[in-house]
Amino acid sequence: MLRTDAQTPAIRLADYTPPAYLVDRAELTFRLDPEATRVLARLEMRPNPAVSGPSRDLRLDGRGLKLISAAINASPLAPDVLVQDDEGLSVSAEHIPDGPFVWTAETEIAPLSNSALEGLYMSGGMYCTQCEAQGFRKITFYPDRPDVMATYRVRIEGDVPVLLSNGNLTGQGPGWAEWEDPHRKPSYLFALVAGDLRAVEDRFVTCSGRDVLLQIWVRAGDEPRCAYAMDALKRSMAWDEEVYGREYDLDRFMIVAVDDFNMGAMENKGLNIFNSKYVLASPETATDSDYANIEAIIAHEYFHNWTGNRITCRDWFQLCLKEGLTVFRDQQFSGDQRSRAVKRIEDVIRLRAAQFREDAGPLAHPVRPEEYIEINNFYTATVYEKGAELIGMLRRLVGAETYAEALDLYFRRHDGEACTIEDWIKVFEDASGRDLSHFKLWYSQAGTPRLGVKETFADGRYTLTFSQHTPATPGQPHKAEVVIPVAYGLISPGGEEFETGLMEITRSEQSFSWDVAEKPVPSLLREFSAPVILERETGPEQLSFLLAKDTDPFNKWEAGRSLALALIGQMSREAGVEPADEYFSALAEVATDPMLDPAFKALALALPSVDEVVAALASEGHTPDPLSIHEARRALERKIGASIREPLEAIYAEHTVSGPYTPDASSAGRRAFRSRALALLTADNPDAGLAETQFSSADNMTERMSALSLLVAHGREDDALRQFYADWSSDRLVVDKWFAVQAVQTPPEKAVLVVDELTRHPDFDLKNPNRFRSLIGSFAMGNTAGFHVPGGAGYRLVVDWLIRLDDVNPQTTARLTSAFSAWRSFAEDRRIAMREQLERLLAKRDLSKDTNEMVSRLLGITGG
């Protein structure tokens, strides 16, 4: 149970009731003014036929609104009829007609002072909205919930040249524009943007021959950096038609790039609002990772048009229904556009770093949570990344063909509806003929299952015996067995793969056997077929064998990662540990294999992060020391660099990408492999000058940033940082990189001092989420050893800034508290220091609901 009080009651899934009144049509007029925008709302409402009994009080959500007037059916409502509080207003049932009626209201809001970036706010002179999850109630009084869906007509009046909203443009003139969205949508999908903007335009012809106008709206001067985003959009539209049969349904599709934005992007119907870092790119200012992120996020938000907009979620507990499905779809898209194997590894790295961490600590919650105080706190890796894993497991269990049939049925059956997980599972049951009630436990049970496996071989019979258990999580002390699909391959001692298949683990213990002539080496959980922790006694010899011989790219990479995790963990706890020669030989074999994708080889040669090793040691019952892990990791990098120096030198020389920069997957993979070789070479010999030479000669941001990262990590950064800032001080997104590289790569012994000094830099801006995350967030989440420096200075620095930020932007503050999620895993001195800082944050006067809930959960405070 979450801590609650009279002001912040927990919202519970079990308490869901349908809305008493529905909105069929919303007509909104905005008279824009930075300090006093007037919003005129006309809502065509009616009693919900699904709610039986006498008429009920009308309850409309609203926060921070100045009510000018209100009326029902054009009859003004007296002030004593309207009961207004901090969360909205009510009108008693006696004043509500029995049938359909029209609610009208005029409210006043102040976009300029809206630093929380929810509702209607200002960003550099531009009006912008963010309404998911509950921002619309900061615009006008409305039943602000996903299961109230209406069509919208919007008129915008203002003295700026561009006035945008959802849907199709129906009229415009000097100082005004009108928009009509014919598709019913919940209020969280409403959007408005107004300002001095420029459009980059293109067109897309749909599979049925409809001509769609595509527009990316940016500030003047940013137009040349939109080409890749536009290309990604067109590829996304074509892919969604080809793979899912989904055609776009409006006359135009618009994207707006905004500098001040709490999220990555937002899928508002027909008018997607993006954090500018996920739109703007050029070879000089963006890295290969930036291009890949732009491609993925453009696709994600576009795919929401069907999986989130046309079919939305009934309530916020069902958030994974739109987000998990859409993440899975964007992962499929990126895999098709690039390397499916590399994409899968990258997704699992992200899952383990963020979602496994959530599951292992006080922030653990089911993919479909059962209660919340502030819904913004449940936009989590569990909902998104683990939610996507559940879609992938379903697809694997029923097969690709049945999955496609189920999705077609889902779109036909539920178009225009607000749905639940039960609706989703029923579609798959109907399409496959399977009973999936057991699988549905994945949605309601928190925690990462641990899958143990033992092997025996006797008299030509090879047997794998699996056991599963899920550790207790807050509020769920006892766990049931879940369905775990395990993709596998059996490999002979000579390296020949002779069998592949899928095992379904459904019980606490289960065995599978094969008749074989000699004991094979099993390759288990191929492609990471389920989000579990595989507990298996595997020695360095077998892992080295799999690293060299496994044909499944994920498990080939996983074998090397497991070796590295074990080595770094052991080296951090014991003196004199030396890797076996087989480890270096296997790495060299991977690095020089001409049949392997350079992007894959770059991942195979990368060591686990300090945070990954911390999590692995904690899960094994050890008390991790981040600084010792940091030193052990550096030592292993040096050993690798020295042991395979010759092939690394050849790789670095041979993988230069000639010609003008292009962000295609092949070129990006070559650059990634070359950068990984450079990192290992400089680890062994940081004085060689390779990083300095690459920094000064690079003609693209990818290679310049990889060199700068190494220079900062090795303490050789002063000249390079000064030059980098001098070159790019006028580019806000590149300056974010300048802050972040120092926050992440500065050695732990001086990281707190460097970050603290940077908070006084004139370009550090508390109110800009990108800038705050690039410095404070990057330090707390990306420099594990620096954050956990003895004495607690890193904890104090971060909490100092979270206390300041909470008054300005509660959403960003609450999300960054997750840096403390593993605080119980450490030694007593660190536990005490982190708890003290969390308690200091909790004691802040007027702490926001967002941050209060997160810190209370971190501290395990219960009651209410």
N, C-alpha and C positions, 0 to 999 in steps of 0.2 A: 504494500500500500504506500502511496506517496504521501508525504507530509502535506496536510491541507489546513486551511483556516477559513474563517467566514468569508474572506475576500477572494480566496482562490480555491474554490472547490474543484476536486478532480472530476474530469469528464470521463465517463466509463462506457465502454462498448455495450455492456449489458443493459444500460439505461436508454439506449437509442429509442426514440419515438419519431414517427413521421412528422413533417411540418404541418401545423394546423392550417396554414394558408399557403397557396401557391401563387407564383407570379407568372402570368402568361406573356406579358410584354412590359419592357422597361423603356421609357423615353426619358433621356437625360439631356439637360442643357447646362453647359459649363461656360460661365463668364469669368475668364481667367484674370487673375490678379495675384502677384506674388504673395501679398500679405492678406488678401481678402477675396479669395475665389468664391463665387456664388455657384451653387449646384442646385438646379431645379429638377426634381424627380417626379415623374408621373408613372405609377405602377398600376397595371391592370391585374387585379388580384381576385382570388376566389377561394372559398373553403376547399380543403383537400378532401375529395370523396373517399379517400382511404382511411380517413379519421372519422369514426362514427361518434354519435352522441351530440349533445347540444353545442352551439357555437362557443368558441373559446376566445380568450383574450388575444388581441393582436400584439405580438412581441416582435420588435424590429431591433437588429443589432446596430450599434453606433458608438464610436469612441472619439472623444475630443471634438465633437461637432457643436457648432453654435446653431441652434434651431431658430430660424426666422419665422416660419409659419408652417402649418400642416392642415390638411383638409381630407375629408372622405366624401367622394361624390360631389366635389366643389363646395361642400359645406365646411367652413372653417371650424377647427376644433379649439375649444377654449383651453387656456393653459391648465385649468384644474382637471381636464380630461386626460391630458398627457402626463404620464408618470415617467420622468426621465431620471436615469442613474448613470454611473460611469460606463456601463456596458451597453446602453441602448435606451429604448423607451417602450412603454406599454400603453395600450388602450383597452379598457375593459370591454368584455363581450357585449354589454348592453348598447355600446355605441357602434357596433359592427353590423352591417347588413347581413341577412341570412344567405344571400346569394353573391354573385360577382359584384365587385366595387372597384372604384379608382381611388388610390391613395396618392395624394400630392404633397410634396414638402419642399421647402427651400432651406438650404443649410449654407453655412459659411465656414470655410477652412483656410488655413494659412500654409501654403506649400513651402514657402521660403524657410520657415522655422521647423520644418519636419525633418529632423536629422536622423530619425529612425529608418528612413527610406522605405516606409510602408504607406500605402494609400497614394495620395498625390503629393509629390515633392519636387524640389528644384535640384537640378544637377548642372552647374555651370551655366545658368541662365535658361536651361531647358526644363520644361514641365515634363514629368514622367510619372508613371504609376507602377506600383508593384502590389498586386492584390492577393496573391497566394501566400499564406493560406487565408488570413483574415484581414487583409488590408482594405477591402472594399468598404467595410464598416467605418473606416476613417474618411470616407468620401461622402456617403449619404446613409440615411437610415434604411435598412434593408434586411430581409431574412438571409443573412450571409452564411449560407451552408451549401455544400455541393449538390444536395438533392433538390434544390429549388432552381429550376432551369427555365430561362425565358429568352425570347428574342429581344434584340436591343436596337433602338434608334438613338443616335447621339448627335447633338449639335454642339459645336465648339466655337466660341467667340473669343477672340483675343488679338493682340497687336503684334503677333509674331507670324512669320511668313508660312510656316508649315504646321498644319493642324491634322493630326492623325488619330484614328480609332479603329476598332475592329470592323471587319467586313468589307463591304463595297462602298465606294464613294458615290453618293447620290446627288450631291450638289455642293457648290462652293462659290465664294465671292470674296471681295476684299474684307478681311477680318473675320471670316466665318467658313465653316465647312460642316457638312452633314454626312453621317455614315450609317449604313444599315447592315446589320448582321442577321441574315435570315435563319441561321441555325441556333436552336436553343442551346444556351450555355449557362453554367452557374456563374455567380458573380466573381469568383476568383479568377476567371478567364477574361474579365474586362480589362481593357488597356486604353490609355490615352497618352499621346506624346505631342508636344507642341514646342517649336523653337526655330532657330535659324539653322536649318539643316540642308544638306545636299543629297540627292539621290543618285545612286549607281543603279542602272536599270538593265534588265535583260528580259527574255521571254521564254516560256516553256510550253510546249504543246503536249497536252495529256494524251493518254492512250485512246480516249474517245474523240480526240481532235479539238478539244477546247484550248483556246489560247489564253495563257495566264501571264499577267504582268508581274515581274519580280522586281522588287525594289529593296536596296539596302541604303538606309538613311544614316548619314554620318555628319560630323562637323566639317566645315570647309577646310580643305587641305588633306583630309583623310581619304578622299576618293580613290587615290592610286593603291591603297592598301586593302581594297575590298575584293580583288579579283579571285583570290582563293576561296573566300567565303561564298561568293556567288557560284563558283564552280562546284563546291561541295554541296550547295543547295540543289543545284540541278541534278547532280549525281544521286542525291538522296531521293529526290522526287521520282527519278527513273527507277531506282532500286526498289522503292516501295510499291511501285506498280508491278514490276517484274516478279518480285519475291512474295509479296503479300496481297497483290491485286488491289491496292488502295490508291485511288485517284484523288487528286486535290479538288476541292469543291467550291472555291470562291473565284472571283475574277482577278484577284491580285493576292500576292503573298509578300508581306513586308517584314523586314528586320531593321531594328534601330539599335545602334551602338551607343551605350550610355557609360560614362565614366564612374558614376557613383551607383553601385548596385550590390546588394547583399549576396546575391546568388551568381551562378554562372550565366544563366539565361532563364527566360520564362516563355512558356508556350502559348501565350494569349492567342485566341483564335484569329488567325490571319495577320496578326501584328506581334511578332515575337520581339521581345525586348531583351537585349544581350548586354552583358558586361563587355565593354569594348575590347578587352584582352582576348575574347573569343571570336572576334570579327576581323580585327585589323592585323595585317601581316605583310611584311616585305622581307626579302632576303637579308637586308641590312639590319632589320629590327626584330625579327622573329626567328626562333630556333625551330629545328625539326619537330621538337615536342610541341611547340606552339601550333604549328601547322596541323599536326595530328589531333590536337585537342580541338582546334577550330572545326576540323572535319567531323569529329565525333559529336560535338555539341550542336553544331548546325543540324546534323542528322537527327540527334535525339529530340530536339525541340520540334523539328518538322514531323517526325514520326508520331509525336503526341497528337497531331491533328486527328488521328483516328484512335490511338490508344491513350486517351486522356481527355480529348475534347469531344469528339463524336460520341464516344463512350467514356463516361467519367466515373468517379467513385461516389458511392452513396453517402459516405461520411469519411472523416479524415482517418479513421481506423483502417480504412481500405486503401490507404495511400499507396501501398505496394502494388495494388492492382494496376495502377497507371504507371508508376515509376519502375517497378521491377520489370514489367513487360517491356517498357520502352527502353530501359537500359539493355535488356537482352537483345532487342532489335538493333540498337545502335552498335552493340558488340558484334553482332552478325555482319552488319554493314561494314564496319571497319576491318573485320577479318577478310571480307570479300575484296575490299579495296587495297588491302596491304598483304600481310602474311597472317593467315589464320593461326598458325602455331605461335608466332611471336605475340600476337594480340592476346591469345589465351594465357600465355605466361604473364604478360603485363597485367591482365585483369586479375589473375590469382595473386600476384604480388600486392596489388591494391586491396584486394579482399582481405588478405591476411594481415596487412599492416593496419587497416582501419576496422574492418568488421570483426575479425577474430579478437582484436583488442577489446572491442565493445563487449563481445560475448564473455570475455574472461574477467570482466570487472563489474563495478557497481552500476554501469550504464547498460548492462545487458537487458534486452527486451525482445519479445517475439517480432517476427516480420510483420505480423498484424498485432500491434500493441493492444492491450486491454484497457488502458487508462492513460490519461495525460492531464497536465495542468495547462501547459502552453504547447500547442501543436507545432510551433516552429522548431521545438527541440527534437521532433521525431523525423526530421529530414536527415536521416542517418545512413551510414553505410549498411546497417542491417536492413532497412527498408529498400534501399536502392540496390546495393551489390548482392546481398544475400537474397533479396527478392528476385534478382535476375538469375541467380543460381537455381532457384526453385523452378523457374521457367525452363531452364536448360535441362534439369532433371526430368521434368515432365516430358519434354521433347524426346529425351533419350529413352524413357520408359515406354512411351507409346509409339515411337518411331517417327521419322521425319514426315512421312506421307500422312499419317494420322494427325500429326501436329498441324499440318497445313489444313486438313479438313476441319479440325477443331477451331482453328482461327477463323476460317470462312464462316463457320456456324456462329461463332461469337459475334462477328460483325453483323451477320444477318439478324440474329436474334435480339441483340441488345443495342443496335444503333439508336442514338438519341436518348439513351437511358443512363441512370446513375446506378452502378452495380456493386456487388459484393464478391468476396472470395468464393462464397457458396455458388454464385452464378457462374463464376469462372471454372470451378471444379466440375460443376454439372455439365458444362459444355464438353469437357474432356471425357467425362464418363459416357455421355451420349455418343460422342464420335468414336470412342475406342471400345465401348462395351465393358470397360473395366470398372471395378469398384475402387475408387480412389479415396475413400474415407480415411484409410490409414495414412496415405500420403499427406492429407490435409493437416496432420499434426505438425508438419514443418512450419505452417503459418502461425500456429498458436504456442509453440514451445520454443523458448529462448535457449541459447547456449549452442556451442559447437560440439557435435557428437565426436567421441573418440572411438576409432575403429581399430581394435587390436587384431593381429593376425599371427598365427603360428603355422609352421609348415612341417610336415613329416613325409618321409619317403621310405617305404619298406616293400620288398617283394614286387617291385614294379608298379606300386601304387603310390601316387603322389597326392597329398591331401593338404588343403588350406582350410584352417578353422578360424572363423571370424567371431569376434565378440564386440558388442557395442555398449557404450554407456555415455550418458551426457551429464556432466557435472551440474550440481545445483546452481541456480542463478537467483537473484533477488526476487522473492515472491513465488518461486517455483522450486521448492526443495526436492521434489520427486519427479523423475522424468520417465516417460514411456519410450519404448523402442520405436524407431522411425524406419521408413523405407530408404535404403541406401543403395543406389545403383553403382556397382563397381565394374568399370571397364577394365579388361585385363589382356595380357599377352603372356605366353610362355616361351622362354628363350632357352635353347639348348646351351650346354657349356661351351660349345664351339661358336656360339653367337648367332645361330639360326633360329628365327622365330617360327614356331610350328603350330601355334593355336592362338586365336583371339576370340573374345566374346564379352558377354555382359552377365554379371551375377547380381541378383537382387537380394540384399541382406534385409530381412524383415524381423528377425528374432534376436534375442539377447546373445545367442550363440548359434552358429550355423557352419556346416562344413561342405566342401566341394572337393571331388576327387577325380583323378585322371589316371589311366593306365599308360605309363611311359617307360621307355627303356632305360633312361638315366634321369637323374634329378635335374629338373629345369631351374632356371632363374626366373622368378615371377616378376612381371612388370604390372603393378597394381595401381588402380585409380587413374588410369590413363586419361589424358586430357582433363584431369582433375574432375572426374565425373560426378563428384558430390562434395559439398563444402564441409568436410570432416578433417579431423587430425588422424593420420594413419600412424598407429603405434606398432612398430615392427622392429625386431632386433636384426639389423642389417649391418654387417661389418664393412670396413673401408674397402676390402677387396671386392665385395659384391657391388657396392656403390660405384667403385671405379669401373667395374665391368659394365654396369648399366650406363654410366656416363659415356663410355666408349662405344657400346654396342646397341643400346636400345633404339628401336626404330620409331618409338613414339616420342616426338619432340619434347612434349611437356615432361615426360618422365626422364628423358635424357638430361634435361635442364635440372629437374628435381633431384636427381642423383648427385650432381655437382653441388647444388645448393645444400643438400643434406650433409655432404662431406665438409663443406666450408663451415656450416653452422656448428657441427660437432668440433671441428678443429679450433675455431675461434673461441667457442665456449670453454674448451679444455685449456687452451692457451691463456685465457683470462683468469683461470683458477689455479693453474699449475705452471711451475717454471720448467724450462727445458723441453717443452713439447715440440716435436719436429714432425711435419707431415711426411707420409710415406712417399717414396719415389713414384709409386703407381699413380698418386694423385696428380703430380706434375706431368707425368706421361700422358694421362688421360686428358688433361687440359690442353696439352700440346697437340694431341690427336684431334680434338675438337677444333682447335684454332686453325689447324692446317688442312682440315677436310674440305676439299673443293666443292663437295656436294651440298654442304650446309649453307644456309642463308647467312650472310654477314650480320644481319640484325639479330638472328638467333645466337650466333657466336659471341656477339657483344654481350648479350644477356648471360650466356654460359660462363663468360670470363668475369662477370661482375660479382663481387662478394655481397653477402647479405648485409643490410644496414645494421648499425648498432641497435636500433629499435627492434629489428627482427630477432637479433641474438638475445636481447633482453627478454623478449616474449618467449622465446624457445626455452631459455634457462628457467624462467619463472614457471612455465608449464611442466617442467621436469622436477620441480620442487627445490631448485637452487635459488639463492639470493643473488641477483645479478648486480654487478658493479659497472655502471656505464663507462667510467673512465678506463677501467682495466680492459673492458671489451673494446673500447676505442683503440687502445694501444695494441691489443692482440690483433685487431683487424688490420691496423697499419703494418704490423710485423708480417702478417701473412701476405699482404699485398707486396711487400718488399721481397719476400721469399719467392713468390710467383714471378715477379719481374726479373729476379736474378736467375731463376731456374730455366725460364723459357725466353730469355732475352733475345736470342737469335731469331726465332720465328716472330717475336713481337716487333723487332726492328724491321723485318721484311714486311710485316703487315702494315706498319705505319708508313713505310715508303711506298708500298704498292697500292694502298687504298685511297690515295688522293683522288678526289672526284674532279675531273677536268671539265672545262667549259663553264658557262654561266650556271649559277645556282638554280636548282629545281628541287621542289619539296617531295618529289615522287618517292615511293617506298624503297626502290632499289638504291637510289642515291643516298637517302637518309640512312639506310642500313649500312652502307659503306662508311659513311661518316661516323655512325655510332661505333662500328668496329674499330675504326682508326682511333677514335677518342678513347676507347677502352684500352687499346694498346698503349697510347700515350700515358694514360693514368698509371698503368703498371710499370712502364719504363721510368717515369718520373718518381714513382714510389721507391724504386731501387736506387735512383740517382737524380734527386731533385735539382742538383747543381748543373745538370748537363745543358741547360738552356733551351731544351726542346719546347717547353711551354711558353717561354718568352718569345721564341721565334714564331710559333704558331699564332700567338696573340697579336703580334705586330703585323703579320703577313696575311692573316685570314681575311677573305673577302665576303664572309657571311657571318651572321650572328651565332649560328650553331657552333662553329669551330672557335670563334672568339670567346664565347661563354665557357666552353669546355676548358680552354686554356686558362681563362681567368679563374675558374673554380679551383684548378690545381695550384695556381700561384697563391691564391688566398690560403688554401689548405696547407701549403708548405711555408707560409710566412714570407713570401717573396712578392707581395702584392702592391706595395705602395705606389710605384710608378704606374703600374697598369691600372689601378683603381682611379688614380687622378686622370689618366688619359681617357679612360672609358667615360668617366663623368663629364669631362670637358667635351667629348664628342657627342654625348647624348643627353645633356642636361635639359634640353628643350622637349624631349620626347617622354611623356609621362609613363608609358608602358615599359620603356627601356630603363628608366630610372627605378621602376619597381624591381627590375632584375638586379640592378646595382645594389639596392638595399638587401635583397634576398640572398645574393651570393655571399655577402659578408655575414649575414645572420646564420647561414647554414654551414659555410665552409671554414669560418674562423676557428682555429684550434680551441679546445674547451678551456684551456687555462686563461685565455684572454677574451673569450666570447662575450661574457657579461659586460665587460668594460667597453668593448666595441659597440655592442647593441645599445647600451646606455648612452654612449656618445652620439650615436646616430639618431636617437630620439630628439636630440637638440639640433639636428640638421634642419636648415630652412625648408627643405623639401619634404620633411616628414609631416604628414597630415593625419591627425587623429580621426577626422570625419570621413576620410576616404577609405572604404573597406579594403580596396586593393593595396593601398599603401600601408595600412595597418597590418594586414595579413602578411605583406611582403617582408616586414621587419619583425614585429612581435610574434606573429603567427609562425613565420618561418623559423625563428629561433626556438620557440617552444615545441614545435612539432618536427622540426628537421635537424636540429643540432642537439641530439639526445644527450651526448656527453657534456656539452656546455650548459644545457638546461639543468642537469643534475650535478653540477659542480659542487664539491663538498662545502658545507656552510650554508647552503640554501639561497645564495645570492640570485641564482637564476629564477627560483620560485618567487622571490620578493619582487624582482624586476617585472615579471609578467603580471603578477597580481596588482602591483602599483598601477599598471596601465589598464588592466581590466576594470579596476575601480573607476578610473577616469572615463573609460569608454562606455560603461553601463549607462551613464546619464545621457549619452549621445546615441548609441546604437545597441540596444539590448540583444538583438539577434546575433550579431557578430560576437559580442561578449560571451553569450551563452555557449556558442559553438566552440570558442577557443578554450573554455574551461576543460574540454575533453583532454587537453594536454596532461591533466592530472589524473586521468582515468586509471592508470596502473599504479597508483601511489602505494597501495598495500603490498606490492610485490617486492619492495626494496627493504634495505636494512633499516634498523630502528631509527637511526639519526635522520635519514632521508624521510621516512614515514612521518616522524614528528614534525619535521620542517614543512612538509607539504600540507599536512593537516592544519598546522597553524596558519598557513597562508589561505587555505580554503575557508577556515573559520573567520579569518579577517575579512575575506570577501563577503561571506554570508552576513557578517555583522554590519556591513555598509548600510547607512541610512537610506531608505527609499530604494532598496535593491529591486531591480525589475523582476517581474514574474518569471521571465525567461531564465535569467541567471539564478534566481532563487531556486527554481526547480532543479536545475542541473547540479548546483552545488549541494543541495540537500540529498540528491541521489548519490552523488559521489561520496558523501560522508555517511551514507546509510541511515539518514534520519527518517524515521517512520512515525506513523500515527495518523490521526485525523479520520 
